[in-house]
């Protein structure tokens, strides 16, 4: 019956009024348990708790439950991490002794859950900021681009486990994780576990480390990357048919359903290559409301500079969440995938030639997260392009320009957490991503490769959202706030 009450709910705009209250309750439940059939445990002569004490005739004398809840304007609780306080005590007795056997403080669980949530928010904020800084480096001069902030950020954060001294400081500063400390790796561990257990869409992410078999890697680095990033470790096959790059490319292709191929070109790996670190992510989601293919038709798309191009546009009339941000000259639409946890957000400049102003807006600290708030349901005539974009990026220079300099320097890099006695540096950071947006949903995949080398609700239609000029888009996990993919489409 409870499941029935909680299912079938749909969003609606209403005038809402609920009480502000605080309530505490203590319930003695020994007699209740007896009525429910738990009789023997309460009997001094029949109860059998010899697993606790073999000598004593132990029985359940009393059990009580106490809880409190505080509901107010900002949510549950009064700002403390413990939102709902609850504990259970069991009093077990014998003829000679009385003891409280166990007290379970569920409030501690509440604290941990709150702390985990705060860590996820901090990580997603750092990743989003990194993503916008990276966008300014790699996207401004490209009409169409796609990349995975999650893939790049997590791969570099994993690599930072082996960095020391100024190299580590620069990497953490560029990634925005300095204030998160070592807990960032545990947060990524939890995020990876969450992502790989998602059922609403097809989503999986993985990490792998391919090691030159002729060198000894610090066991602590392998242990940490395995524990925190579920990284699989394998040797680089220097004698592989097709070259040592082929097994790694095959692994990436398998992890991304063949969407990402040939990231490493022949000759990418030589005798000075110590290891290759790989992160992959694959997403395949069905729209909560699909587009009818018969409504897809060729339509004019206004490009920068005044050119007009014919593109396939998907059309529908539906209620979606949108925001008209007139102050910043941008409209935002949310297109959710089945289950509602993941959405594609389209940030469409209100001016046909407004993409440059939007990109300047995204360069401002924390502005990107403002795009995802304050959206409301509106019935609209909707039209968005059907498109496929593929991008391959070499991120060495962009990352250096963002402040990660020493990690790429053969003379200054300090990766003694990977190999203590050798001078290591990052030789290349390669990233390849693909996204395909169509009537049924969206498929996206990305791979980041890091080479470590030696020196050597229904309303009448009242609005429109027509994405017929350049826009920026985000594929976002609404639960954790992680931007899994970000891109620009200019026709």
C-alpha positions as CSV (number, residue, x, y, z in Angstrom):
1,X,0.0,0.0,0.0
2,X,2.9,2.4,0.8
3,X,4.5,1.7,-2.5
4,X,1.2,2.5,-4.2
5,X,1.0,5.9,-2.4
6,X,4.5,6.8,-3.5
7,X,4.2,5.8,-7.1
8,X,2.5,7.6,-10.0
9,X,3.4,11.1,-8.9
10,X,3.7,13.8,-11.6
11,X,5.1,17.3,-11.3
12,X,2.5,20.1,-10.9
13,X,2.8,23.7,-9.9
14,X,0.7,24.2,-6.8
15,X,0.3,26.6,-3.8
16,X,2.0,24.5,-1.0
17,X,1.5,24.8,2.7
18,X,2.8,22.4,5.3
19,X,3.4,22.7,9.1
20,X,6.7,23.8,10.5
21,X,7.3,21.4,13.4
22,X,9.6,19.5,15.7
23,X,8.6,16.2,17.3
24,X,10.3,13.8,19.6
25,X,9.0,10.3,20.5
26,X,10.0,7.5,22.9
27,X,8.3,4.2,22.4
28,X,8.7,1.1,24.7
29,X,8.1,-1.8,22.3
30,X,8.7,-5.0,24.3
31,X,5.0,-5.6,24.7
32,X,4.4,-4.7,21.1
33,X,7.0,-7.3,20.0
34,X,5.2,-9.9,22.2
35,X,1.9,-9.2,20.4
36,X,3.7,-9.5,17.1
37,X,4.9,-13.0,18.1
38,X,8.3,-12.4,19.6
39,X,7.4,-14.3,22.8
40,X,10.3,-16.6,23.6
41,X,12.9,-13.9,23.6
42,X,11.2,-12.1,26.5
43,X,10.8,-15.2,28.6
44,X,13.4,-15.7,31.4
45,X,12.9,-19.5,31.3
46,X,12.6,-20.1,27.5
47,X,14.8,-17.4,25.8
48,X,18.0,-18.8,24.3
49,X,20.8,-16.2,23.9
50,X,23.7,-18.6,24.5
51,X,25.4,-17.0,21.6
52,X,25.9,-14.0,23.9
53,X,26.4,-15.7,27.2
54,X,26.6,-19.5,27.6
55,X,26.4,-19.5,31.4
56,X,23.6,-17.0,32.0
57,X,19.9,-17.4,31.2
58,X,19.6,-14.2,29.2
59,X,16.3,-12.8,28.0
60,X,15.0,-9.5,26.4
61,X,13.7,-7.5,29.3
62,X,12.9,-4.3,27.5
63,X,13.4,-2.5,24.2
64,X,12.7,1.1,23.5
65,X,13.0,3.4,20.5
66,X,13.5,7.2,20.5
67,X,13.5,9.6,17.6
68,X,13.2,13.2,16.7
69,X,12.5,15.2,13.6
70,X,12.7,18.9,12.8
71,X,11.0,20.2,9.7
72,X,11.6,23.9,8.8
73,X,11.9,26.3,5.9
74,X,15.4,25.2,4.8
75,X,14.7,21.5,5.2
76,X,15.2,18.9,7.8
77,X,17.3,19.8,10.9
78,X,18.6,23.2,11.9
79,X,21.8,23.2,9.9
80,X,23.5,20.4,11.7
81,X,24.6,17.4,9.7
82,X,22.3,15.2,11.7
83,X,18.9,15.6,10.1
84,X,16.9,12.9,11.9
85,X,18.0,11.6,15.2
86,X,17.1,8.0,16.1
87,X,18.3,5.2,18.3
88,X,17.3,1.8,19.5
89,X,18.3,0.2,22.8
90,X,17.8,-3.5,23.8
91,X,18.1,-4.3,27.5
92,X,19.1,-7.9,28.0
93,X,18.9,-9.4,31.5
94,X,19.7,-12.5,33.4
95,X,19.2,-13.5,37.0
96,X,22.4,-11.8,38.1
97,X,23.1,-9.1,35.5
98,X,21.3,-6.5,33.5
99,X,23.1,-4.9,30.5
100,X,22.4,-2.8,27.5
101,X,23.7,-5.1,24.9
102,X,23.5,-2.8,21.9
103,X,22.7,0.8,21.1
104,X,22.5,1.6,17.5
105,X,22.9,5.4,16.8
106,X,21.3,5.9,13.4
107,X,22.2,9.5,13.7
108,X,25.8,8.6,12.9
109,X,24.5,7.1,9.7
110,X,22.8,10.4,9.0
111,X,26.0,12.2,9.6
112,X,27.9,10.0,7.2
113,X,25.3,10.3,4.5
114,X,25.3,14.1,4.9
115,X,29.1,14.2,4.8
116,X,29.1,12.0,1.7
117,X,26.6,14.3,0.0
118,X,28.7,17.3,0.9
119,X,31.8,15.7,-0.5
120,X,29.9,14.9,-3.8
121,X,28.8,18.5,-4.0
122,X,32.3,19.7,-3.5
123,X,33.7,17.3,-6.1
124,X,31.0,18.2,-8.7
125,X,31.7,21.9,-8.1
126,X,35.4,21.4,-8.6
127,X,34.9,19.3,-11.7
128,X,32.4,21.9,-13.1
129,X,34.8,24.8,-12.5
130,X,37.6,22.8,-14.2
131,X,35.3,22.0,-17.1
132,X,34.6,25.7,-17.8
133,X,38.3,26.6,-17.5
134,X,39.0,23.8,-20.0
135,X,36.2,24.9,-22.3
136,X,37.9,28.3,-22.6
137,X,41.0,26.6,-23.8
138,X,39.7,24.0,-26.2
139,X,36.2,25.1,-27.5
140,X,36.3,28.8,-28.3
141,X,37.9,28.3,-31.8
142,X,35.8,25.2,-32.7
143,X,32.3,25.3,-34.2
144,X,31.5,21.9,-32.8
145,X,33.1,20.2,-29.8
146,X,32.4,17.5,-27.3
147,X,34.4,16.3,-24.3
148,X,33.8,14.6,-20.9
149,X,34.8,16.8,-17.9
150,X,34.2,13.7,-15.7
151,X,36.6,11.5,-17.7
152,X,39.4,14.1,-17.9
153,X,39.1,15.3,-14.3
154,X,38.9,11.8,-12.8
155,X,41.9,10.5,-14.9
156,X,44.1,13.4,-13.8
157,X,42.9,13.1,-10.2
158,X,43.9,9.4,-10.3
159,X,47.3,10.3,-11.7
160,X,47.8,12.8,-8.9
161,X,48.0,9.9,-6.5
162,X,51.6,9.5,-7.8
163,X,52.6,13.1,-7.7
164,X,54.6,14.7,-5.0
165,X,55.8,18.2,-4.0
166,X,55.1,21.1,-6.3
167,X,53.9,18.8,-9.0
168,X,51.1,17.5,-6.8
169,X,50.2,21.1,-5.7
170,X,49.9,22.3,-9.2
171,X,47.8,19.4,-10.3
172,X,45.5,19.8,-7.3
173,X,45.2,23.5,-7.9
174,X,44.4,23.1,-11.6
175,X,41.8,20.4,-10.8
176,X,40.3,22.5,-8.0
177,X,40.7,19.8,-5.4
178,X,43.3,21.3,-3.0
179,X,40.7,21.9,-0.3
180,X,39.2,18.4,-0.6
181,X,42.4,16.7,0.6
182,X,42.9,13.0,0.2
183,X,39.1,12.5,0.7
184,X,38.7,13.3,-3.0
185,X,39.8,9.8,-3.9
186,X,37.3,8.2,-1.6
187,X,34.6,10.5,-3.1
188,X,35.5,9.4,-6.6
189,X,35.4,5.8,-5.4
190,X,31.8,6.3,-4.2
191,X,30.9,8.1,-7.4
192,X,32.3,5.4,-9.7
193,X,30.4,2.8,-7.7
194,X,27.2,4.8,-8.0
195,X,27.6,5.4,-11.7
196,X,28.3,1.7,-12.4
197,X,25.2,0.7,-10.5
198,X,22.8,3.0,-12.4
199,X,19.8,1.1,-14.0
200,X,17.8,3.9,-15.6
201,X,20.2,4.4,-18.4
202,X,23.2,2.4,-19.8
203,X,26.2,4.0,-18.0
204,X,29.5,2.5,-17.2
205,X,32.9,4.0,-16.5
206,X,36.3,2.3,-16.0
207,X,40.0,3.0,-15.4
208,X,42.9,0.9,-16.5
209,X,46.7,1.2,-16.1
210,X,49.0,-0.4,-18.8
211,X,52.5,-0.8,-17.4
212,X,55.8,-1.3,-19.1
213,X,56.8,-4.7,-17.8
214,X,60.5,-3.8,-17.6
215,X,60.0,-1.3,-14.8
216,X,58.9,-1.7,-11.1
217,X,55.9,0.5,-10.2
218,X,55.4,1.6,-6.6
219,X,53.0,-1.0,-5.1
220,X,51.2,1.7,-3.1
221,X,50.3,3.5,-6.3
222,X,48.8,0.4,-7.8
223,X,47.0,-0.4,-4.5
224,X,45.5,3.1,-4.3
225,X,44.4,3.3,-7.9
226,X,42.8,-0.1,-7.6
227,X,41.0,0.6,-4.3
228,X,39.8,4.2,-5.1
229,X,39.3,4.0,-8.9
230,X,38.8,0.3,-9.5
231,X,41.7,0.5,-11.9
232,X,42.6,-2.7,-13.7
233,X,46.4,-3.2,-14.3
234,X,47.9,-4.9,-17.2
235,X,51.3,-5.0,-18.9
236,X,52.0,-3.1,-22.1
237,X,52.5,-5.8,-24.8
238,X,55.5,-4.3,-26.5
239,X,55.5,-7.2,-29.1
240,X,51.8,-7.1,-29.9
241,X,50.8,-7.7,-33.5
242,X,49.8,-4.3,-34.9
243,X,52.0,-2.6,-32.3
244,X,51.7,-2.0,-28.5
245,X,49.0,0.6,-29.1
246,X,46.5,-2.0,-30.5
247,X,45.6,-3.8,-27.2
248,X,45.0,-0.5,-25.5
249,X,42.9,0.8,-28.4
250,X,41.0,-2.5,-28.3
251,X,40.3,-2.1,-24.6
252,X,39.0,1.4,-25.1
253,X,36.8,0.3,-28.0
254,X,35.3,-2.5,-25.9
255,X,34.6,-0.2,-23.0
256,X,32.8,2.4,-25.2
257,X,30.8,0.0,-27.4
258,X,33.1,0.7,-30.3
259,X,32.3,4.4,-30.3
260,X,35.9,5.4,-29.4
261,X,38.5,3.9,-31.7
262,X,42.2,4.4,-32.4
263,X,43.0,7.0,-29.7
264,X,46.6,5.9,-29.8
265,X,48.3,6.2,-33.1
266,X,51.1,3.9,-34.2
267,X,54.4,5.0,-32.6
268,X,52.7,6.5,-29.6
269,X,54.4,4.0,-27.3
270,X,58.1,3.5,-27.2
271,X,60.7,2.2,-24.8
272,X,60.5,5.4,-22.7
273,X,56.8,4.9,-22.0
274,X,56.5,3.8,-18.4
275,X,52.7,3.5,-18.3
276,X,49.4,4.5,-20.0
277,X,46.5,5.5,-17.8
278,X,43.1,5.2,-19.3
279,X,39.6,6.4,-18.3
280,X,36.5,5.6,-20.3
281,X,32.9,6.5,-19.9
282,X,29.9,5.3,-22.0
283,X,26.3,6.7,-21.8
284,X,23.2,5.5,-23.6
285,X,20.0,7.0,-22.5
286,X,16.4,7.1,-23.8
287,X,14.5,10.3,-23.6
288,X,11.7,10.4,-21.0
289,X,9.6,11.6,-24.0
290,X,11.0,10.5,-27.4
291,X,10.7,12.5,-30.6
292,X,8.6,11.1,-33.4
293,X,10.8,10.4,-36.4
294,X,8.1,11.6,-38.8
295,X,8.4,15.1,-37.3
296,X,12.1,15.4,-38.0
297,X,12.7,17.6,-41.0
298,X,15.4,19.7,-42.6
299,X,15.5,23.3,-41.3
300,X,17.7,26.4,-41.5
301,X,20.3,26.7,-38.8
302,X,21.9,30.1,-38.3
303,X,25.7,29.8,-38.0
304,X,28.1,32.4,-36.8
305,X,29.0,35.0,-39.4
306,X,25.5,35.0,-41.0
307,X,25.8,31.7,-42.9
308,X,22.7,29.5,-42.9
309,X,23.0,25.7,-43.0
310,X,20.3,23.0,-43.4
311,X,20.2,20.6,-40.5
312,X,17.8,17.9,-39.4
313,X,15.6,19.3,-36.6
314,X,13.6,17.1,-34.2
315,X,10.2,18.7,-33.3
316,X,7.6,18.1,-30.6
317,X,5.1,19.9,-28.4
318,X,5.5,19.1,-24.8
319,X,5.9,20.4,-21.2
320,X,9.6,20.7,-20.3
321,X,11.6,22.6,-17.7
322,X,13.0,25.9,-19.1
323,X,14.4,29.1,-17.8
324,X,14.4,32.5,-19.4
325,X,17.5,34.2,-18.0
326,X,17.0,37.7,-19.6
327,X,19.7,39.2,-17.4
328,X,22.4,37.0,-19.0
329,X,20.7,36.6,-22.4
330,X,20.3,32.9,-22.3
331,X,17.5,30.4,-22.3
332,X,18.0,26.9,-20.8
333,X,16.0,23.8,-21.5
334,X,16.2,20.5,-19.7
335,X,15.5,17.3,-21.6
336,X,15.4,14.4,-19.1
337,X,16.2,10.8,-19.8
338,X,14.1,7.9,-18.5
339,X,14.3,7.8,-14.7
340,X,15.0,11.5,-14.4
341,X,18.4,11.3,-12.9
342,X,20.2,12.3,-16.1
343,X,19.3,15.2,-18.3
344,X,20.6,17.0,-21.4
345,X,20.6,20.8,-20.8
346,X,20.7,23.1,-23.7
347,X,21.9,26.7,-23.1
348,X,20.6,28.7,-26.0
349,X,21.6,32.4,-26.4
350,X,18.6,34.6,-26.8
351,X,20.5,36.4,-29.6
352,X,21.3,34.5,-32.8
353,X,24.9,35.6,-32.6
354,X,25.1,35.4,-28.8
355,X,27.3,32.3,-28.4
356,X,30.4,34.5,-27.6
357,X,28.6,36.2,-24.8
358,X,27.4,32.9,-23.4
359,X,31.0,31.6,-23.5
360,X,32.2,34.7,-21.6
361,X,29.5,34.0,-19.0
362,X,30.6,30.4,-18.5
363,X,34.2,31.7,-17.9
364,X,32.9,33.4,-14.7
365,X,33.3,31.4,-11.5
366,X,30.4,29.2,-10.6
367,X,28.1,30.6,-13.3
368,X,27.7,27.2,-14.9
369,X,25.8,25.8,-11.9
370,X,23.3,28.7,-12.1
371,X,22.2,27.3,-15.5
372,X,20.8,24.2,-13.8
373,X,18.6,26.0,-11.2
374,X,15.3,27.9,-11.4
375,X,13.8,26.0,-14.3
376,X,10.0,25.6,-14.4
377,X,7.7,23.5,-16.5
378,X,6.3,25.3,-19.6
379,X,4.4,23.9,-22.5
380,X,6.5,24.7,-25.6
381,X,6.9,24.0,-29.3
382,X,10.3,22.3,-29.1
383,X,12.9,21.9,-31.9
384,X,16.5,20.8,-31.5
385,X,19.0,19.5,-34.0
386,X,19.6,15.8,-34.6
387,X,23.4,15.6,-34.6
388,X,26.6,13.6,-34.1
389,X,29.8,15.3,-33.0
390,X,33.2,13.7,-32.5
391,X,36.3,15.4,-31.1
392,X,39.9,14.4,-30.4
393,X,41.9,16.7,-28.2
394,X,45.5,16.8,-27.1
395,X,45.4,18.5,-23.7
396,X,49.0,19.2,-22.9
397,X,49.0,22.9,-23.8
398,X,45.5,23.6,-22.4
399,X,46.4,22.1,-19.1
400,X,49.7,23.9,-19.0
401,X,47.9,27.2,-19.7
402,X,45.6,26.4,-16.8
403,X,48.5,26.0,-14.4
404,X,49.6,22.4,-14.6
405,X,53.1,23.1,-15.8
406,X,55.5,21.0,-13.8
407,X,53.7,17.7,-14.5
408,X,54.7,18.0,-18.2
409,X,58.3,19.0,-17.5
410,X,61.0,16.2,-17.9
411,X,63.2,18.1,-15.5
412,X,60.7,19.5,-12.9
413,X,58.0,16.8,-12.6
414,X,57.9,14.8,-9.4
415,X,56.1,11.5,-9.7
416,X,58.1,9.6,-7.2
417,X,54.8,8.2,-5.9
418,X,54.8,6.0,-9.0
419,X,58.5,5.2,-9.4
420,X,60.8,6.4,-6.6
421,X,64.2,6.4,-8.4
422,X,63.3,7.7,-11.8
423,X,62.5,11.0,-13.4
424,X,58.9,10.7,-14.8
425,X,56.7,13.3,-16.5
426,X,53.4,13.3,-18.3
427,X,54.2,13.1,-22.0
428,X,50.6,13.3,-23.4
429,X,47.0,13.7,-22.2
430,X,44.8,12.6,-25.1
431,X,41.0,12.8,-25.0
432,X,38.4,11.6,-27.5
433,X,34.7,11.9,-27.2
434,X,31.6,11.2,-29.3
435,X,28.0,12.2,-28.8
436,X,25.0,11.3,-30.9
437,X,21.6,13.1,-30.3
438,X,18.6,11.5,-32.0
439,X,14.9,11.0,-31.7
440,X,15.1,8.1,-29.2
441,X,17.8,9.5,-27.0
442,X,21.4,10.2,-26.7
443,X,24.6,8.0,-26.9
444,X,27.9,9.5,-25.7
445,X,31.3,8.0,-25.0
446,X,34.7,9.3,-24.1
447,X,38.2,8.1,-23.3
448,X,41.1,10.0,-21.6
449,X,44.6,8.6,-22.1
450,X,47.5,9.8,-20.0
451,X,51.0,8.7,-21.0
452,X,53.7,8.7,-18.3
453,X,57.2,8.7,-19.7
454,X,60.8,8.8,-18.7
455,X,63.2,11.6,-19.5
456,X,64.6,10.2,-22.4
457,X,2.3,19.3,-16.0
458,X,0.0,20.1,-19.2
459,X,-0.7,23.7,-20.1
460,X,-1.8,25.2,-23.4
461,X,1.2,25.8,-25.7
462,X,2.4,29.2,-24.8
463,X,6.1,29.3,-25.7
464,X,8.8,28.0,-28.0
465,X,12.3,26.7,-27.6
466,X,13.8,26.5,-31.1
467,X,17.6,25.7,-31.0
468,X,18.3,27.0,-34.5
469,X,21.6,28.8,-33.7
470,X,24.8,27.9,-31.9
471,X,24.4,26.6,-28.3
472,X,26.3,24.9,-25.5
473,X,25.0,21.7,-24.0
474,X,25.6,19.6,-20.9
475,X,24.8,16.0,-20.1
476,X,24.5,16.1,-16.4
477,X,23.9,13.7,-13.5
478,X,21.2,15.6,-11.5
479,X,21.9,13.5,-8.4
480,X,25.6,14.1,-8.0
481,X,25.8,17.3,-10.0
482,X,28.6,15.8,-12.2
483,X,28.7,17.1,-15.8
484,X,29.5,13.9,-17.7
485,X,29.7,15.6,-21.1
486,X,29.9,19.1,-22.3
487,X,29.9,20.5,-25.8
488,X,29.0,23.1,-28.4
489,X,27.0,22.8,-31.5
490,X,27.2,25.4,-34.3
491,X,25.7,23.5,-37.1
